[in-house]
Amino acid sequence: MPSGLAALLDDVAGIAKLAAASVDDVGAAAGRAGTKAAGLVIDDTAVTPKYVTGLKPERELPIIWRIAKGSIFNKLVILVPVAMLLSAFLPWALTPILMLGGTYLCFEGAEKVYEALFGEDHKIENAAAAQNSKELEDQKVKSAVRTDMILSAEIVAISLGEITDQSLVTQAITLVAVSIAITGGVYGAVGLLVKLDDIGLHLAKDEGALAGFGRGLVKVMPTVLKVIGVVGTAAMLWVGGGIIVHGLESFGLETIPHIVHSATHVVEESAGGLIGWAAEAGLFGVVGIIVGAVVVAAHHLWVKARGGH
């Protein structure tokens, strides 16, 4: 009996060790995947606040909550199962899908640069009506969830690309963990961002240092949102360009990857690892803006050919 109990305890200890190892594997994989998708997270955070512009302040957080629920549905119900099916049955398709998504990111980033340089600011029409229009609110949520679907697909694909060496169970758990963490982080940050000006207005009503801080917060928030938008655009080009470079390398097309890696190595040797990383990110961004510019030009020509503006 004691020996049976000892064997049972040994089995329990073995299972506990295995579970702990699995948790460690998931944690490490989630960390790698989340870090790789960081550029998209920044862009997602930068894009979302525009969907509550022009609406009543008390409707901002409910709308963000609705978008967040749509985002988690996108990831957990649609994208993660599709990713697992790809991993199980069509693993070779991951790189082309990633490159296609990377090209789209380059297009989005280049389009934003084009609009900043040559386009006009998009202004919300009939803002007063928008404040009381449930139909327009629903339209904004649907538009945001559609945009989130694209960004979430890239996040899931990039995350999966980082953990293909893991078991299918670990991959699935990791993708769920990354999806929940990123959704919570993005929309928590967005909720804070869109309410900071209200917080500033509230503090400005007090006296003393808090009032000055509140007024400063109100003044600085438009600039903060613009900076986040710029960083988001740069992140799209950096991530998209990096995906394309790594994809070319995996297909044996070494010219562009060799140029990037050689230049990065030279910078690292002379200026250190951090500057080398920044140089590599910059080169990925250059690739991203070139690819994006080509796609933007092709898109504009296609729209004109169809009689668009």
N, C-alpha and C positions, 0 to 999 in steps of 0.2 A: 504493500500500500504506500509506504513512504517513497519507495522508488518510483511508483506510478505518479505520485504527487510531484516528485522532483522532475520527472520527465515532462509532466504537464506544465510545470513552472518554466522549464527550459523552452518548451514550445511557445509559451506566452512571451517569454523574454525575446525569443527569436522573432516572433510576429511584431513585437514592439520595436525591435531594432529595424526590421524591414519597413515598418510604417514610418519610423523616424527618418530612415534613409530616403523613403519616397517623398516625405515632406521636404527634406533638404533638396532633393532633385527638383521638385516642383518650384521651391523657392528660388533656387539658382536659375532654373529655366525661365521663370516669370521675370526675374531681374534682367536677364539678357534680353528677353523679348520686349519688355517694357522700355528698356533703354534704347533699343533699336527703333522703336516706334515713337520716340520722344518728339521728333520733328512734327509728326502728324498730330500729336497731342497738343502741341503749341498752336498749330494751325486751327485745330478744332476749337480750342479755347478762344482764338482770335476771331473766328468766323461767327460763332453763335450769338454774341451780344447784339448784332445787327437785327436779329429777328424780334427783339423787343423794343426797338427804336420806334418812337411815335405812339406807344401805347401808355395807358395809365400806369403809374408806378406800382399800384397795388396788384396789377395783372402780370408784372414782370416775373416774379418767382413762380406763380402757377404755370405760366407758359414754359419757363425753363424746366419745371418738373415734368410737364407733358412731353417736352422734347427728350428729356433724359429717359423717360419710360420707353419712348419710341426707340431710342438708341440702344437700350439694353435688350429690347425685343429684337432689333436688327442683329445684334451680336450673338445672343444666346440661342435664339430660335431659328435664325436663318443662316448666319455666316459661320458660326462654329461647327454646326453639323455638316455644312457643305465643305468646310476646310478638312474635317476629319475624313469625309468620303474621298476627297482628293488625296489626302495623305495615305489612305489605305489602298486605293485602287488606281490612282493616276498621279503618283508622286512626281513623275517627269513633267507634269503640267504646271507645277508650282512656279518654276523659274519664268516661263513665258507669261504666266498670269501676273507675276510680280513686275515683270518688265512692262507689260501693258499698263498696269496701275501706275508704275513709276513714270511712264510717258504722260499719263493723264495728270499726275502731280506737276510735272514740268510744264504742261500746257496751262494748268490753273495758275501756277506761279508766274509764268511769262505773260499770261493774260492780265494779271493784276498789275504787273510792271507796265504793260502797254497802256492800260487804262489810266494809271497814275501819270504817265508821260503825255498821252495824247487824248485820253477820253475825258468825259465830263463826269462830275460827281452825280451819283444816282440819288435823287431826293424822293422822299416819300410824299406822294400826292394825297390830298384830302386827309391830312393828319388828324384833324378834329373828328372826322367820320371814323377814322381807324380806331380812335380811342373807345368808341362805343359799338364797334362792329364785331360781333361774334364770328361772322363769316370770314372776315379778314384775319381774325386771330387764328381761326382754324386753318386758313390758307397758309399763314406764316409757319404754323407748327408742321404742316405737311411738307412745306418747302424745306424747313430745317431738318426734318427726319430723312428726306430724300438725300440732302447733302451729307448728312451723317452716315447714311448707308454707304456712300462712296468712300468716305474717310475711314469708316469702321472696317470696310472690306480690306483696305490697305493695311490697317493696324493688325487685323487678324492674319492676313497673308504674310506680313513681315514677321509677326510673332511666330507663326508656324515655321517660317523659313529658318528661324534661329534654333528650333528645337526638333528638327527632323531626326536627330540622333537618339531621341528619347522614345520610350514605348508609346503605343497609341493611348493608353490610359493616362500616362503622364502628360502627353500632348493635350488631351482633352481637358484634364484638370487645370493645366497651365493656361490654356486659352480662356477657360471660364474665369480663372482668377484674374488674368490680365484684363479681360473685358469688364469685369465688375470694378476692378481698381481704377482703370482708366476712365470709365464712365462716371464713377463717383468723383474722381479727381477733377475731370474736365468740367462737369456741370456744377460741382461745388465751387470751383474757382470762378466760373461764369456768374453764378448767383452772387458771389461776393463782389465781383467786378461791377455788375450792373447796379448794386445797391450802395457802393461806396460813396457816390455823389449824394445820395439821400442821407447816409450817415454823416457826411460832411455838413450838409444843410442843418441837420439836427444839432451837431456840435457847435455850429456857428451861432446858434441862439443862446448858448451859454456865455459866460463871461470869462475873461482871462485867457490863459494859454490854449485851452480847449477850443475856444471860439476862433482863435487865429489858426489853429491846426485844421479846424473844420473848413474855414474859408480856403485855406491852402489846398485841402483835399479836393474841394469842388473845382478849383482852378486847374489842378494838375491832372484830373481824371481824363479829360479829352486827349491830352498829350500821351498819357499812359496807354490808352486804347489804341492810339495811332502807332505807338512804338510796338505794341503787341502785334498789330496788324503787319507791320514791316518785318518783324521777327518771324511771324508765321509764314509770310511769303518767302523769306530767305530759307526757312526750314523746309518748305515744300520743294524748292529747287535743289537744296542740298540732299534731301532724302531721295527725291526722284532721280537726280543725277547719279547718286551712289548706287541705287538699285540697278540702273541701266549699265553702269560700269561693271558691277559684279556679275550681272547677267551676261554681258559680252564675254567676260573672262570665263564663265562656266561653259560657254559655247565654243571656246577656243579662239575667239577673236581678240587677240592680245594687244593690238596696237595702242588703243586708247588706254586700257588698264595699265599697260607698261609705262606709258608717259606719266600717268597719275602717280603710280607707285614709285617710279624713279625720282620724280620731282619731290615727292613727299620724303623719300629717303634722304635726299640731298639737304632738305630743310631741317630734318631731324638731326642729321649729323652736325650741322652748323649752329642750330638754334635751340635744339632740345625737343623733347617729345610733345610738349603742349603746343608749341608753335608748329611742329610738324602735323599734329592733328588738325590745327586750324587751317594749315595749308591744304591738307587733303580735303577738308570740308569745303574750302573755297574752290578747289578744282572740281569737286563734285558739283558745286553750284554753277560753275562755268559750263560744264557738260549739260546740266539741267537747263540753263537759260538758252543754250544753243538748240537743244532738242525742242524745248518749249517754243522758241521763236519760230522754228520750222513748222510746228504743228499749228501755232496761232495763225501764221501766214496762210497755211493750207486751209484752215477753217474759215478765215475771212474770205478767201477766194471762192470757197464752196458756197458760202452764204450769199456772196454777190452774184454768183452764177445762178443761184436760185431766185434772184430778184430781191434779196433781203438788203438790209442796211448795215 
